[in-house]
Amino acid sequence: ETLVNITKGIHKIETPSAKYELCLVTHATDPYWSSVVDGYLSHFSSYPRVFLNAVQRNVQLHRCSVYLIVAPLIEGKHLYGLLQNVSAGRIWNPAAHYIVAINDRPTLASLVNVFRAFPPLGIRNGAVVRYRRGIIDTLVCDYNTSRVYVVTGTDAKHRSWLTHDRNRNLDHLAVRIKTSMEFPFLIVSQKGIAGVYRWFFVAFTKHINALALFDSQPNTTRYEIALKIHDTYRDTLKPVAFGSFSGDCVVLPEVSKRGLFYFLLLPFTRPVWLMCGLLATGSFLLNWLQAQRFPNALLLTLLFGDQTQRYTLTERRLLTVGSVLLFTLTEAYWGKLHALFMVSLNEPHLRTVEQFLRTSVPLEVVHRDAASYYHELHRHRQLIVPETDAQHMDNVQNGRCALLMPCSNARLLLHLLLNVNPDVYRVPYYPLEQPVRQHLDGFSVFRYSPIADQLVQFVGTAQQAGLAHYWRAIYVHQLEGIARRRILVQETLGWGELASLLYLLFAGYAIALVAFVMELLSDRFRRVAPNA
């Protein structure tokens, strides 16, 4: 009769049409409990049932809504092992109601140990039916204090623990969440924790009357939720999709191995520069060897204009040809140099992963879970996994290697940190436009957590309401606003971009000054030579 009353009183018990089942586990035979179980099953003959002792693991069955465990003499540690074996099946349902039928215990401690087998497996809807001296007692436990209570007809509080779903009310139990920085889902800073997951888990824990505890310790092992979908812990972690797809990106330092003179010489090829050198040398030789026919400096006249009012006929012809040639070469040079500067300003040096793989830039993995993936894909490349945060910061500040991280984190670092403070981060960075690989956004929940089923249902509700997209849009719009305020669209070269060209201008004036002094000295030498 007690078992019948408990089953009938269970809040929102699933009907047979929902394809949930009554599951029976027998650990030992007992004359009293055998007759009780037979009467119990005959009373609920319309409900499908499963005898878990005879079920094979590869048989596909529906999940159980009520577990009846008949173990008259079982101890707490043995009950825990029995429940672990049951949980290995596909029909395991930690949110179901568990009724353990036992005989009397000699001590209170042994009775409490029976209840202690429930929490490690995420079971909160647990009750014990005890047979003692011809009397049946129904017992429940307060898991926060480990106190056991006998349910009576006038005790409404403890009777609600027996019949209602205690997974919907965790009595301010702390839900530990292993934090990891991933914009815009979780943002960890000195001001605290923000992001989409903070909004979500605060709302979820409020829904189940619990407390969200974000654990930021790097080596923490006690947690119920990991903010990433793990593929290597399928037996203990349950993946939960949240959001859409994202990927990992490569962030590269803008480090050039070429100097300023390389870019100044880049517009012309080597034969063209050789031709220019030969023309300049030829003009000096004409002035030196044929001083009577070419008394004026031809190169200086082409560069700086007329040096005198009188030119010979041969000089005029050479100056006409030289002016046309100089105009053609200077226009081609400055046009090509301007195009190179515009390309370097508005486009990254590398755009695809294939282009990056052809370079010798070492890769540092910030997203540590991707280390094995890249070891397998690119065995020939140097892969750096920093051992300490100080080593990682030193590499980033000096631009020693490329960084592999989630694309959302890359955008956050580029707009808020790496390219903002040039005194600390000496080398600017830019991301590759092509993402490396894609993965599903979401998190993983501990398989034996009492919140697992509630969390999956709440995620579905939040997704259907559009809250995930709404919360994400808040932080994305904030970052885009910061990026718009910091990024200047450069349609033409400004003063800062032309600063490097001033070196060329000063070099030209210096060469002209030297040539002018040499010309004065040569004139003086020619005047002194005839007198000598």
C-alpha positions as a Python dict, from the first residue, in 0.01 Angstrom:
ca = {
    (1, 'E'): (0, 0, 0),
    (2, 'T'): (286, 239, 75),
    (3, 'L'): (445, 183, -264),
    (4, 'V'): (110, 236, -434),
    (5, 'N'): (52, 564, -250),
    (6, 'I'): (399, 692, -339),
    (7, 'T'): (357, 608, -706),
    (8, 'K'): (13, 765, -727),
    (9, 'G'): (131, 1075, -544),
    (10, 'I'): (436, 1138, -763),
    (11, 'H'): (394, 1476, -924),
    (12, 'K'): (346, 1463, -1302),
    (13, 'I'): (433, 1096, -1339),
    (14, 'E'): (445, 1001, -1706),
    (15, 'T'): (165, 787, -1843),
    (16, 'P'): (224, 479, -2061),
    (17, 'S'): (141, 686, -2369),
    (18, 'A'): (459, 886, -2305),
    (19, 'K'): (655, 560, -2332),
    (20, 'Y'): (812, 584, -1988),
    (21, 'E'): (841, 273, -1781),
    (22, 'L'): (850, 132, -1430),
    (23, 'C'): (1188, -28, -1377),
    (24, 'L'): (1244, -301, -1122),
    (25, 'V'): (1581, -400, -975),
    (26, 'T'): (1608, -694, -736),
    (27, 'H'): (1927, -748, -537),
    (28, 'A'): (1820, -1032, -310),
    (29, 'T'): (1511, -1243, -246),
    (30, 'D'): (1298, -1189, 62),
    (31, 'P'): (965, -1356, 149),
    (32, 'Y'): (799, -1034, 257),
    (33, 'W'): (917, -807, -25),
    (34, 'S'): (851, -1067, -296),
    (35, 'S'): (479, -1067, -216),
    (36, 'V'): (475, -687, -192),
    (37, 'V'): (636, -647, -533),
    (38, 'D'): (395, -891, -693),
    (39, 'G'): (100, -694, -558),
    (40, 'Y'): (259, -365, -665),
    (41, 'L'): (309, -478, -1022),
    (42, 'S'): (-43, -620, -1048),
    (43, 'H'): (-183, -287, -929),
    (44, 'F'): (1, -99, -1205),
    (45, 'S'): (-55, -358, -1475),
    (46, 'S'): (-125, -89, -1737),
    (47, 'Y'): (223, 57, -1700),
    (48, 'P'): (503, -102, -1903),
    (49, 'R'): (785, -226, -1688),
    (50, 'V'): (1141, -344, -1725),
    (51, 'F'): (1325, -594, -1507),
    (52, 'L'): (1672, -444, -1519),
    (53, 'N'): (1836, -761, -1389),
    (54, 'A'): (1758, -934, -1719),
    (55, 'V'): (1812, -640, -1958),
    (56, 'Q'): (2106, -644, -2196),
    (57, 'R'): (2287, -315, -2256),
    (58, 'N'): (2252, -324, -2632),
    (59, 'V'): (1871, -352, -2615),
    (60, 'Q'): (1695, -26, -2701),
    (61, 'L'): (1434, 63, -2435),
    (62, 'H'): (1258, 374, -2314),
    (63, 'R'): (1372, 570, -2011),
    (64, 'C'): (1239, 485, -1669),
    (65, 'S'): (1022, 721, -1469),
    (66, 'V'): (1011, 514, -1146),
    (67, 'Y'): (1281, 280, -1017),
    (68, 'L'): (1184, 21, -759),
    (69, 'I'): (1498, -130, -608),
    (70, 'V'): (1430, -428, -383),
    (71, 'A'): (1747, -483, -179),
    (72, 'P'): (1651, -581, 178),
    (73, 'L'): (2003, -620, 316),
    (74, 'I'): (2205, -387, 95),
    (75, 'E'): (2457, -138, 240),
    (76, 'G'): (2528, 212, 116),
    (77, 'K'): (2846, 139, -79),
    (78, 'H'): (2689, -166, -243),
    (79, 'L'): (2383, 39, -338),
    (80, 'Y'): (2613, 294, -499),
    (81, 'G'): (2780, 23, -706),
    (82, 'L'): (2442, -119, -804),
    (83, 'L'): (2319, 222, -920),
    (84, 'Q'): (2639, 274, -1118),
    (85, 'N'): (2573, -49, -1307),
    (86, 'V'): (2216, 59, -1372),
    (87, 'S'): (2335, 400, -1495),
    (88, 'A'): (2548, 234, -1765),
    (89, 'G'): (2231, 145, -1959),
    (90, 'R'): (2065, 365, -2217),
    (91, 'I'): (1744, 398, -2015),
    (92, 'W'): (1919, 564, -1721),
    (93, 'N'): (1719, 861, -1596),
    (94, 'P'): (1867, 1043, -1293),
    (95, 'A'): (1559, 1265, -1273),
    (96, 'A'): (1328, 967, -1209),
    (97, 'H'): (1192, 869, -866),
    (98, 'Y'): (1393, 602, -686),
    (99, 'I'): (1232, 382, -420),
    (100, 'V'): (1463, 150, -229),
    (101, 'A'): (1295, -127, -28),
    (102, 'I'): (1507, -245, 266),
    (103, 'N'): (1476, -420, 598),
    (104, 'D'): (1554, -260, 931),
    (105, 'R'): (1906, -131, 999),
    (106, 'P'): (2087, -178, 1331),
    (107, 'T'): (2227, 178, 1339),
    (108, 'L'): (2127, 521, 1211),
    (109, 'A'): (2464, 556, 1033),
    (110, 'S'): (2399, 255, 814),
    (111, 'L'): (2060, 401, 724),
    (112, 'V'): (2215, 737, 634),
    (113, 'N'): (2473, 559, 417),
    (114, 'V'): (2190, 425, 203),
    (115, 'F'): (2087, 783, 120),
    (116, 'R'): (2447, 887, 61),
    (117, 'A'): (2455, 664, -245),
    (118, 'F'): (2215, 900, -425),
    (119, 'P'): (2388, 1246, -454),
    (120, 'P'): (2709, 1132, -632),
    (121, 'L'): (2491, 996, -913),
    (122, 'G'): (2275, 1309, -936),
    (123, 'I'): (1972, 1147, -773),
    (124, 'R'): (1757, 1376, -559),
    (125, 'N'): (1418, 1206, -592),
    (126, 'G'): (1514, 922, -363),
    (127, 'A'): (1307, 752, -91),
    (128, 'V'): (1357, 448, 127),
    (129, 'V'): (1076, 214, 230),
    (130, 'R'): (1182, 29, 547),
    (131, 'Y'): (1020, -284, 689),
    (132, 'R'): (1059, -300, 1066),
    (133, 'R'): (863, -521, 1309),
    (134, 'G'): (566, -554, 1077),
    (135, 'I'): (552, -177, 1010),
    (136, 'I'): (637, 1, 689),
    (137, 'D'): (810, 342, 724),
    (138, 'T'): (873, 583, 437),
    (139, 'L'): (1197, 780, 476),
    (140, 'V'): (1335, 1085, 294),
    (141, 'C'): (1661, 1276, 340),
    (142, 'D'): (1773, 1636, 348),
    (143, 'Y'): (2085, 1616, 128),
    (144, 'N'): (2226, 1944, 260),
    (145, 'T'): (2238, 1823, 621),
    (146, 'S'): (2222, 1441, 570),
    (147, 'R'): (1929, 1422, 814),
    (148, 'V'): (1671, 1147, 763),
    (149, 'Y'): (1299, 1207, 820),
    (150, 'V'): (1001, 973, 847),
    (151, 'V'): (714, 1082, 627),
    (152, 'T'): (380, 1099, 805),
    (153, 'G'): (37, 1195, 686),
    (154, 'T'): (48, 1535, 858),
    (155, 'D'): (400, 1630, 749),
    (156, 'A'): (338, 1829, 430),
    (157, 'K'): (699, 1943, 380),
    (158, 'H'): (858, 1600, 387),
    (159, 'R'): (573, 1449, 192),
    (160, 'S'): (640, 1702, -86),
    (161, 'W'): (1000, 1576, -95),
    (162, 'L'): (858, 1231, -156),
    (163, 'T'): (613, 1309, -435),
    (164, 'H'): (746, 1622, -607),
    (165, 'D'): (1043, 1658, -839),
    (166, 'R'): (1327, 1779, -616),
    (167, 'N'): (1542, 1854, -921),
    (168, 'R'): (1324, 2161, -974),
    (169, 'N'): (1422, 2298, -633),
    (170, 'L'): (1786, 2255, -529),
    (171, 'D'): (1748, 2446, -201),
    (172, 'H'): (2021, 2701, -282),
    (173, 'L'): (2272, 2433, -383),
    (174, 'A'): (2580, 2576, -556),
    (175, 'V'): (2614, 2481, -925),
    (176, 'R'): (2987, 2493, -1005),
    (177, 'I'): (3072, 2618, -1354),
    (178, 'K'): (3426, 2585, -1489),
    (179, 'T'): (3490, 2917, -1659),
    (180, 'S'): (3690, 2974, -1975),
    (181, 'M'): (3723, 3304, -2159),
    (182, 'E'): (3524, 3303, -2481),
    (183, 'F'): (3366, 3618, -2618),
    (184, 'P'): (3075, 3690, -2616),
    (185, 'F'): (2964, 3390, -2412),
    (186, 'L'): (3183, 3449, -2108),
    (187, 'I'): (3400, 3756, -2042),
    (188, 'V'): (3629, 3734, -1741),
    (189, 'S'): (3787, 4061, -1627),
    (190, 'Q'): (3891, 4241, -1311),
    (191, 'K'): (3541, 4384, -1287),
    (192, 'G'): (3388, 4038, -1268),
    (193, 'I'): (3217, 3796, -1504),
    (194, 'A'): (2988, 3900, -1787),
    (195, 'G'): (2860, 3754, -2111),
    (196, 'V'): (2582, 3540, -2249),
    (197, 'Y'): (2649, 3249, -2015),
    (198, 'R'): (2628, 3470, -1708),
    (199, 'W'): (2280, 3587, -1809),
    (200, 'F'): (2176, 3232, -1891),
    (201, 'F'): (2307, 3052, -1584),
    (202, 'V'): (2184, 3320, -1345),
    (203, 'A'): (1835, 3280, -1494),
    (204, 'F'): (1863, 2900, -1487),
    (205, 'T'): (1980, 2875, -1126),
    (206, 'K'): (1704, 3113, -1025),
    (207, 'H'): (1459, 2883, -1202),
    (208, 'I'): (1574, 2578, -1000),
    (209, 'N'): (1643, 2772, -676),
    (210, 'A'): (2020, 2724, -689),
    (211, 'L'): (2332, 2942, -694),
    (212, 'A'): (2564, 2984, -993),
    (213, 'L'): (2929, 2960, -887),
    (214, 'F'): (3176, 3047, -1165),
    (215, 'D'): (3506, 2879, -1085),
    (216, 'S'): (3798, 3051, -1261),
    (217, 'Q'): (4074, 2834, -1114),
    (218, 'P'): (4272, 2686, -1408),
    (219, 'N'): (4320, 2339, -1252),
    (220, 'T'): (3980, 2292, -1096),
    (221, 'T'): (3838, 1939, -1117),
    (222, 'R'): (3516, 1972, -918),
    (223, 'Y'): (3255, 2121, -1146),
    (224, 'E'): (2922, 2029, -1298),
    (225, 'I'): (2933, 2241, -1615),
    (226, 'A'): (3227, 2297, -1851),
    (227, 'L'): (3179, 2584, -2094),
    (228, 'K'): (3288, 2382, -2395),
    (229, 'I'): (3166, 2076, -2579),
    (230, 'H'): (3420, 1804, -2499),
    (231, 'D'): (3455, 1508, -2732),
    (232, 'T'): (3701, 1312, -2519),
    (233, 'Y'): (3479, 1268, -2210),
    (234, 'R'): (3165, 1121, -2361),
    (235, 'D'): (3113, 880, -2072),
    (236, 'T'): (3103, 1151, -1803),
    (237, 'L'): (3002, 1472, -1983),
    (238, 'K'): (2682, 1536, -2173),
    (239, 'P'): (2706, 1790, -2460),
    (240, 'V'): (2449, 2068, -2480),
    (241, 'A'): (2434, 2286, -2792),
    (242, 'F'): (2384, 2657, -2730),
    (243, 'G'): (2399, 2915, -3008),
    (244, 'S'): (2539, 2832, -3350),
    (245, 'F'): (2872, 2742, -3507),
    (246, 'S'): (3200, 2923, -3454),
    (247, 'G'): (3562, 2846, -3529),
    (248, 'D'): (3928, 2897, -3449),
    (249, 'C'): (4130, 3171, -3616),
    (250, 'V'): (4497, 3246, -3665),
    (251, 'V'): (4614, 3591, -3550),
    (252, 'L'): (4938, 3702, -3714),
    (253, 'P'): (5187, 3974, -3616),
    (254, 'E'): (5259, 4236, -3881),
    (255, 'V'): (5631, 4167, -3883),
    (256, 'S'): (5819, 4225, -4206),
    (257, 'K'): (6164, 4084, -4266),
    (258, 'R'): (6222, 4348, -4536),
    (259, 'G'): (6359, 4691, -4456),
    (260, 'L'): (6260, 5035, -4578),
    (261, 'F'): (6503, 5033, -4869),
    (262, 'Y'): (6354, 4707, -4993),
    (263, 'F'): (6012, 4871, -5033),
    (264, 'L'): (6167, 5183, -5187),
    (265, 'L'): (6345, 4970, -5446),
    (266, 'L'): (6048, 4737, -5503),
    (267, 'P'): (5863, 4944, -5773),
    (268, 'F'): (6143, 4886, -6028),
    (269, 'T'): (6308, 4564, -6130),
    (270, 'R'): (6683, 4515, -6124),
    (271, 'P'): (6733, 4586, -6499),
    (272, 'V'): (6540, 4912, -6473),
    (273, 'W'): (6750, 5027, -6176),
    (274, 'L'): (7064, 4928, -6365),
    (275, 'M'): (6951, 5137, -6661),
    (276, 'C'): (6888, 5437, -6434),
    (277, 'G'): (7233, 5399, -6283),
    (278, 'L'): (7398, 5381, -6623),
    (279, 'L'): (7216, 5694, -6740),
    (280, 'A'): (7323, 5890, -6431),
    (281, 'T'): (7682, 5766, -6464),
    (282, 'G'): (7683, 5855, -6834),
    (283, 'S'): (7572, 6212, -6760),
    (284, 'F'): (7858, 6259, -6509),
    (285, 'L'): (8111, 6114, -6757),
    (286, 'L'): (7993, 6350, -7031),
    (287, 'N'): (8035, 6649, -6803),
    (288, 'W'): (8377, 6528, -6693),
    (289, 'L'): (8527, 6408, -7021),
    (290, 'Q'): (8351, 6646, -7261),
    (291, 'A'): (8351, 6962, -7054),
    (292, 'Q'): (8375, 7189, -7360),
    (293, 'R'): (8073, 7038, -7536),
    (294, 'F'): (7877, 6986, -7211),
    (295, 'P'): (7976, 7267, -6976),
    (296, 'N'): (7653, 7241, -6769),
    (297, 'A'): (7563, 6954, -6530),
    (298, 'L'): (7307, 6752, -6724),
    (299, 'L'): (7166, 6546, -6432),
    (300, 'L'): (7128, 6846, -6203),
    (301, 'T'): (6954, 7036, -6483),
    (302, 'L'): (6704, 6752, -6529),
    (303, 'L'): (6637, 6724, -6155),
    (304, 'F'): (6640, 7089, -6046),
    (305, 'G'): (6587, 7294, -6360),
    (306, 'D'): (6801, 7536, -6563),
    (307, 'Q'): (7149, 7605, -6422),
    (308, 'T'): (7234, 7883, -6676),
    (309, 'Q'): (7081, 8081, -6958),
    (310, 'R'): (7303, 7940, -7232),
    (311, 'Y'): (7304, 7574, -7346),
    (312, 'T'): (7470, 7421, -7646),
    (313, 'L'): (7265, 7254, -7917),
    (314, 'T'): (7378, 6908, -7812),
    (315, 'E'): (7287, 6980, -7450),
    (316, 'R'): (6937, 7093, -7549),
    (317, 'R'): (6878, 6771, -7743),
    (318, 'L'): (6998, 6550, -7458),
    (319, 'L'): (6796, 6748, -7203),
    (320, 'T'): (6479, 6707, -7412),
    (321, 'V'): (6523, 6330, -7434),
    (322, 'G'): (6621, 6312, -7067),
    (323, 'S'): (6313, 6513, -6956),
    (324, 'V'): (6077, 6275, -7134),
    (325, 'L'): (6257, 5973, -6995),
    (326, 'L'): (6266, 6120, -6643),
    (327, 'F'): (5894, 6202, -6655),
    (328, 'T'): (5807, 5847, -6761),
    (329, 'L'): (6025, 5684, -6497),
    (330, 'T'): (5914, 5908, -6208),
    (331, 'E'): (5544, 5868, -6285),
    (332, 'A'): (5580, 5491, -6305),
    (333, 'Y'): (5783, 5478, -5983),
    (334, 'W'): (5552, 5692, -5770),
    (335, 'G'): (5239, 5524, -5904),
    (336, 'K'): (5373, 5179, -5818),
    (337, 'L'): (5498, 5291, -5476),
    (338, 'H'): (5161, 5452, -5392),
    (339, 'A'): (4980, 5132, -5490),
    (340, 'L'): (5208, 4922, -5269),
    (341, 'F'): (5145, 5147, -4969),
    (342, 'M'): (4767, 5138, -5021),
    (343, 'V'): (4767, 4759, -5043),
    (344, 'S'): (4971, 4729, -4724),
    (345, 'L'): (4733, 4963, -4541),
    (346, 'N'): (4399, 4815, -4639),
    (347, 'E'): (4473, 4444, -4686),
    (348, 'P'): (4647, 4192, -4460),
    (349, 'H'): (4971, 4041, -4574),
    (350, 'L'): (4825, 3690, -4559),
    (351, 'R'): (4463, 3596, -4621),
    (352, 'T'): (4436, 3216, -4624),
    (353, 'V'): (4563, 2931, -4411),
    (354, 'E'): (4754, 2792, -4710),
    (355, 'Q'): (4952, 3117, -4739),
    (356, 'F'): (5034, 3103, -4369),
    (357, 'L'): (5150, 2742, -4395),
    (358, 'R'): (5405, 2847, -4659),
    (359, 'T'): (5570, 3085, -4411),
    (360, 'S'): (5812, 3004, -4129),
    (361, 'V'): (5619, 3187, -3857),
    (362, 'P'): (5577, 2956, -3553),
    (363, 'L'): (5227, 2896, -3422),
    (364, 'E'): (5131, 2929, -3055),
    (365, 'V'): (4817, 2745, -2943),
    (366, 'V'): (4613, 2950, -2697),
    (367, 'H'): (4314, 2720, -2736),
    (368, 'R'): (4492, 2419, -2580),
    (369, 'D'): (4228, 2167, -2689),
    (370, 'A'): (4333, 2226, -3050),
    (371, 'A'): (4698, 2129, -2989),
    (372, 'S'): (4650, 1762, -3077),
    (373, 'Y'): (4449, 1859, -3385),
    (374, 'Y'): (4733, 2071, -3521),
    (375, 'H'): (5001, 1821, -3428),
    (376, 'E'): (4819, 1569, -3644),
    (377, 'L'): (4743, 1808, -3932),
    (378, 'H'): (5073, 1997, -3958),
    (379, 'R'): (5350, 1782, -3819),
    (380, 'H'): (5620, 1977, -4004),
    (381, 'R'): (5536, 2311, -3839),
    (382, 'Q'): (5677, 2444, -3515),
    (383, 'L'): (5397, 2441, -3256),
    (384, 'I'): (5437, 2633, -2932),
    (385, 'V'): (5227, 2561, -2622),
    (386, 'P'): (5326, 2817, -2355),
    (387, 'E'): (5396, 2667, -2017),
    (388, 'T'): (5335, 2985, -1817),
    (389, 'D'): (5131, 3301, -1861),
    (390, 'A'): (5451, 3510, -1847),
    (391, 'Q'): (5596, 3321, -2143),
    (392, 'H'): (5273, 3367, -2337),
    (393, 'M'): (5264, 3743, -2268),
    (394, 'D'): (5629, 3783, -2369),
    (395, 'N'): (5562, 3610, -2702),
    (396, 'V'): (5257, 3826, -2768),
    (397, 'Q'): (5422, 4157, -2677),
    (398, 'N'): (5718, 4096, -2906),
    (399, 'G'): (5526, 3936, -3193),
    (400, 'R'): (5736, 3620, -3196),
    (401, 'C'): (5467, 3386, -3325),
    (402, 'A'): (5115, 3358, -3459),
    (403, 'L'): (4830, 3281, -3221),
    (404, 'L'): (4558, 3020, -3258),
    (405, 'M'): (4242, 3105, -3064),
    (406, 'P'): (3863, 3117, -3103),
    (407, 'C'): (3763, 3374, -3363),
    (408, 'S'): (3543, 3566, -3119),
    (409, 'N'): (3832, 3599, -2872),
    (410, 'A'): (4059, 3712, -3156),
    (411, 'R'): (3827, 3999, -3245),
    (412, 'L'): (3803, 4104, -2882),
    (413, 'L'): (4181, 4104, -2832),
    (414, 'L'): (4250, 4291, -3157),
    (415, 'H'): (4005, 4572, -3086),
    (416, 'L'): (4054, 4609, -2711),
    (417, 'L'): (4412, 4507, -2636),
    (418, 'L'): (4667, 4410, -2898),
    (419, 'N'): (4635, 4704, -3138),
    (420, 'V'): (4543, 4968, -2879),
    (421, 'N'): (4856, 5005, -2664),
    (422, 'P'): (5167, 5013, -2889),
    (423, 'D'): (5397, 5079, -2590),
    (424, 'V'): (5316, 4736, -2443),
    (425, 'Y'): (5234, 4538, -2757),
    (426, 'R'): (5513, 4648, -2989),
    (427, 'V'): (5389, 4467, -3298),
    (428, 'P'): (5038, 4512, -3446),
    (429, 'Y'): (4833, 4202, -3523),
    (430, 'Y'): (4573, 4106, -3780),
    (431, 'P'): (4353, 3793, -3824),
    (432, 'L'): (4339, 3561, -4120),
    (433, 'E'): (4011, 3601, -4303),
    (434, 'Q'): (3977, 3224, -4343),
    (435, 'P'): (3879, 3037, -4022),
    (436, 'V'): (4073, 2723, -3945),
    (437, 'R'): (3796, 2487, -3836),
    (438, 'Q'): (3441, 2509, -3711),
    (439, 'H'): (3287, 2373, -3393),
    (440, 'L'): (2947, 2388, -3228),
    (441, 'D'): (2892, 2646, -2956),
    (442, 'G'): (2771, 2507, -2628),
    (443, 'F'): (2884, 2349, -2304),
    (444, 'S'): (2903, 2013, -2131),
    (445, 'V'): (2720, 1908, -1818),
    (446, 'F'): (2829, 1632, -1583),
    (447, 'R'): (2633, 1317, -1660),
    (448, 'Y'): (2552, 1252, -1293),
    (449, 'S'): (2444, 1608, -1218),
    (450, 'P'): (2090, 1657, -1080),
    (451, 'I'): (2047, 1957, -1310),
    (452, 'A'): (2126, 1775, -1637),
    (453, 'D'): (1770, 1721, -1759),
    (454, 'Q'): (1647, 2053, -1627),
    (455, 'L'): (1935, 2228, -1804),
    (456, 'V'): (1858, 2069, -2140),
    (457, 'Q'): (1492, 2174, -2112),
    (458, 'F'): (1586, 2528, -2009),
    (459, 'V'): (1829, 2560, -2299),
    (460, 'G'): (1550, 2467, -2539),
    (461, 'T'): (1320, 2726, -2383),
    (462, 'A'): (1586, 2998, -2403),
    (463, 'Q'): (1667, 2913, -2764),
    (464, 'Q'): (1304, 2919, -2873),
    (465, 'A'): (1253, 3254, -2701),
    (466, 'G'): (1550, 3401, -2889),
    (467, 'L'): (1734, 3491, -2569),
    (468, 'A'): (2065, 3342, -2683),
    (469, 'H'): (2068, 3557, -2996),
    (470, 'Y'): (1952, 3865, -2803),
    (471, 'W'): (2219, 3835, -2532),
    (472, 'R'): (2490, 3771, -2790),
    (473, 'A'): (2386, 4073, -2998),
    (474, 'I'): (2432, 4303, -2696),
    (475, 'Y'): (2804, 4227, -2663),
    (476, 'V'): (2869, 4201, -3037),
    (477, 'H'): (2720, 4548, -3095),
    (478, 'Q'): (2932, 4689, -2813),
    (479, 'L'): (3247, 4548, -2968),
    (480, 'E'): (3151, 4672, -3315),
    (481, 'G'): (3099, 5020, -3173),
    (482, 'I'): (3445, 5015, -3016),
    (483, 'A'): (3594, 4891, -3343),
    (484, 'R'): (3425, 5168, -3544),
    (485, 'R'): (3563, 5431, -3309),
    (486, 'R'): (3917, 5295, -3336),
    (487, 'I'): (3939, 5206, -3704),
    (488, 'L'): (3992, 5485, -3959),
    (489, 'V'): (3911, 5403, -4319),
    (490, 'Q'): (4214, 5528, -4516),
    (491, 'E'): (4130, 5615, -4874),
    (492, 'T'): (4455, 5810, -4929),
    (493, 'L'): (4794, 5821, -4764),
    (494, 'G'): (4808, 6050, -4462),
    (495, 'W'): (5096, 6224, -4290),
    (496, 'G'): (5173, 5928, -4069),
    (497, 'E'): (5187, 5691, -4366),
    (498, 'L'): (5409, 5928, -4565),
    (499, 'A'): (5658, 5968, -4280),
    (500, 'S'): (5876, 5691, -4419),
    (501, 'L'): (5893, 5871, -4753),
    (502, 'L'): (6045, 6175, -4583),
    (503, 'Y'): (6365, 5976, -4548),
    (504, 'L'): (6379, 5952, -4926),
    (505, 'L'): (6316, 6327, -4956),
    (506, 'F'): (6594, 6411, -4711),
    (507, 'A'): (6826, 6169, -4888),
    (508, 'G'): (6754, 6342, -5219),
    (509, 'Y'): (6830, 6684, -5074),
    (510, 'A'): (7151, 6551, -4920),
    (511, 'I'): (7265, 6404, -5253),
    (512, 'A'): (7178, 6731, -5429),
    (513, 'L'): (7378, 6927, -5173),
    (514, 'V'): (7679, 6700, -5220),
    (515, 'A'): (7647, 6728, -5598),
    (516, 'F'): (7623, 7108, -5572),
    (517, 'V'): (7939, 7126, -5362),
    (518, 'M'): (8120, 6896, -5601),
    (519, 'E'): (8010, 7112, -5893),
    (520, 'L'): (8148, 7424, -5724),
    (521, 'L'): (8474, 7245, -5652),
    (522, 'S'): (8501, 7121, -6010),
    (523, 'D'): (8442, 7474, -6147),
    (524, 'R'): (8709, 7611, -5919),
    (525, 'F'): (8947, 7331, -6022),
    (526, 'R'): (8891, 7408, -6391),
    (527, 'R'): (8958, 7776, -6334),
    (528, 'V'): (9277, 7712, -6142),
    (529, 'A'): (9410, 7447, -6383),
    (530, 'P'): (9464, 7679, -6690),
    (531, 'N'): (9646, 7938, -6474),
    (532, 'A'): (9874, 7665, -6345),
}
